[in-house]
């Protein structure tokens, strides 16, 4: 790992070990905004040779949170989702992402998807990070190529999540 990533991961570990509440998550989000604009991060993890839609660049051995570099080529749209039992922080490094946040009208139950409606829509531009606490339903849309750093409270590749659809 690079020096900037090592330092950022250690800071996140210390913050979350001491305070895993929303206020601790907010401190990590603020740190991610600074991390996003580092030349080392942009060149090493999101540079011209980066081509992975999901590249875990750090996974905390003790707390389980992950730092993930995402390079999306061309448009991509995700449906409404949460991160199961984990939080997530999206940080825009290059390009623009339109983000929707949703109100849950009906929770998922008995194998049926939950029902949601759009509560808020905004654009994420380079240097902006937004935290989504446990259970916060959101969906990103990208109309062109984008690069971002996303953090997850745990490796979501190992977690089954509920489904949501528009009401």
C-alpha positions as CSV (number, residue, x, y, z in Angstrom):
1,X,0.0,0.0,0.0
2,X,1.1,3.6,-0.5
3,X,1.9,5.9,2.3
4,X,-1.3,8.0,1.9
5,X,-3.5,4.8,1.9
6,X,-1.6,3.4,5.0
7,X,-2.1,6.6,6.9
8,X,-5.7,7.0,5.9
9,X,-6.5,3.4,6.8
10,X,-4.8,3.8,10.2
11,X,-6.8,7.0,10.9
12,X,-10.1,5.3,10.0
13,X,-9.2,2.3,12.2
14,X,-8.5,4.6,15.2
15,X,-11.6,6.7,14.7
16,X,-13.9,3.7,14.3
17,X,-12.4,1.7,17.1
18,X,-13.1,4.6,19.4
19,X,-16.4,5.7,17.9
20,X,-18.4,3.6,15.5
21,X,-21.5,5.8,15.8
22,X,-22.8,8.3,13.2
23,X,-20.3,10.9,14.6
24,X,-17.4,8.5,14.0
25,X,-18.7,7.8,10.6
26,X,-18.8,11.5,9.9
27,X,-15.2,11.9,10.9
28,X,-14.2,9.1,8.5
29,X,-16.3,10.7,5.7
30,X,-14.5,14.0,6.2
31,X,-11.1,12.1,6.0
32,X,-12.2,10.4,2.8
33,X,-12.9,13.8,1.2
34,X,-9.2,14.7,1.8
35,X,-8.0,11.2,0.7
36,X,-9.9,11.5,-2.6
37,X,-7.9,14.4,-3.8
38,X,-4.5,13.0,-3.1
39,X,-2.3,12.7,-6.2
40,X,-1.0,9.3,-4.9
41,X,-4.5,7.9,-4.6
42,X,-5.6,9.2,-8.0
43,X,-2.5,7.9,-9.7
44,X,-2.0,4.6,-7.9
45,X,-5.6,3.4,-7.4
46,X,-7.6,5.3,-10.0
47,X,-5.1,6.2,-12.6
48,X,-5.0,5.2,-16.3
49,X,-4.0,1.6,-15.6
50,X,-6.9,1.0,-13.1
51,X,-9.8,-0.8,-14.7
52,X,-11.6,-2.7,-12.0
53,X,-15.1,-2.0,-11.0
54,X,-14.4,-3.3,-7.5
55,X,-10.8,-3.4,-6.2
56,X,-10.5,-3.7,-2.5
57,X,-7.4,-1.7,-1.7
58,X,-7.6,-2.2,2.1
59,X,-9.5,-4.5,4.4
60,X,-9.2,-3.9,8.2
61,X,-8.2,-7.1,9.9
62,X,-9.7,-6.2,13.2
63,X,-12.8,-4.0,12.4
64,X,-13.6,-5.5,9.0
65,X,-14.2,-2.2,7.1
66,X,-13.0,-2.0,3.5
67,X,-11.6,0.8,1.3
68,X,-12.5,0.1,-2.4
69,X,-11.4,1.7,-5.6
70,X,-14.0,1.7,-8.3
71,X,-13.4,2.5,-12.0
72,X,-16.6,2.6,-14.0
73,X,-16.3,2.8,-17.8
74,X,-19.3,4.3,-19.5
75,X,-22.8,4.7,-18.0
76,X,-23.9,2.6,-15.1
77,X,-27.1,2.6,-13.0
78,X,-27.7,0.7,-9.8
79,X,-31.1,0.0,-8.3
80,X,-32.2,1.1,-4.8
81,X,-30.1,-0.8,-2.2
82,X,-28.7,-0.6,1.3
83,X,-25.6,-2.2,2.6
84,X,-27.3,-4.8,4.8
85,X,-25.9,-4.7,8.3
86,X,-23.1,-2.2,7.3
87,X,-22.6,1.4,6.6
88,X,-21.1,2.8,3.3
89,X,-19.4,6.0,2.3
90,X,-19.2,7.0,-1.4
91,X,-16.4,9.4,-2.4
92,X,-16.3,10.8,-5.9
93,X,-12.8,11.1,-7.3
94,X,-13.4,11.7,-11.1
95,X,-16.6,12.3,-13.1
96,X,-20.1,12.8,-11.6
97,X,-22.6,10.6,-10.0
98,X,-26.3,11.3,-9.5
99,X,-27.3,9.9,-6.2
100,X,-30.8,9.1,-5.0
101,X,-31.8,8.6,-1.4
102,X,-35.0,6.8,-0.6
103,X,-37.7,6.6,2.1
104,X,-38.6,3.0,2.8
105,X,-42.4,2.6,2.6
106,X,-42.4,-1.1,3.2
107,X,-39.6,-3.2,4.5
108,X,-38.6,-6.4,2.6
109,X,-40.3,-9.4,4.0
110,X,-40.8,-13.1,3.2
111,X,-38.6,-12.9,0.1
112,X,-40.4,-10.0,-1.3
113,X,-38.5,-6.7,-2.1
114,X,-39.1,-3.6,0.0
115,X,-40.9,-0.6,-1.5
116,X,-39.2,2.8,-1.6
117,X,-39.8,6.3,-2.9
118,X,-37.2,8.9,-3.8
119,X,-36.7,11.3,-0.9
120,X,-33.7,13.3,-2.2
121,X,-31.5,13.5,-5.4
122,X,-28.2,15.3,-5.7
123,X,-24.9,15.2,-7.7
124,X,-21.6,14.0,-6.4
125,X,-18.6,15.7,-7.9
126,X,-14.9,15.2,-7.3
127,X,-13.8,15.6,-3.7
128,X,-17.3,15.0,-2.3
129,X,-18.1,12.1,0.0
130,X,-21.4,11.1,1.5
131,X,-22.0,8.6,4.3
132,X,-25.0,6.2,4.4
133,X,-25.7,4.7,7.8
134,X,-26.9,1.1,8.3
135,X,-30.2,0.6,6.5
136,X,-30.0,3.9,4.4
137,X,-31.3,3.1,0.9
138,X,-29.7,4.8,-2.0
139,X,-28.8,4.4,-5.7
140,X,-26.1,5.8,-7.9
141,X,-26.4,6.7,-11.6
142,X,-23.5,7.5,-13.8
143,X,-24.0,8.8,-17.3
144,X,-20.3,8.6,-18.2
145,X,-17.1,7.1,-16.9
146,X,-16.4,7.7,-13.2
147,X,-13.8,6.9,-10.5
148,X,-14.7,6.7,-6.9
149,X,-13.5,5.4,-3.5
150,X,-16.2,3.7,-1.5
151,X,-15.9,2.4,2.0
152,X,-18.0,-0.3,3.5
153,X,-18.4,-1.3,7.1
154,X,-17.6,-4.8,6.1
155,X,-16.8,-6.7,2.9
156,X,-20.2,-6.7,1.2
157,X,-19.0,-9.4,-1.2
158,X,-19.7,-11.8,1.7
159,X,-23.2,-10.4,2.7
160,X,-26.6,-11.3,1.4
161,X,-28.7,-8.1,1.1
162,X,-32.4,-7.4,0.8
163,X,-33.9,-6.1,-2.5
164,X,-35.9,-2.9,-2.9
165,X,-38.1,-1.6,-5.7
166,X,-39.9,1.6,-6.4
167,X,-43.4,1.8,-4.9
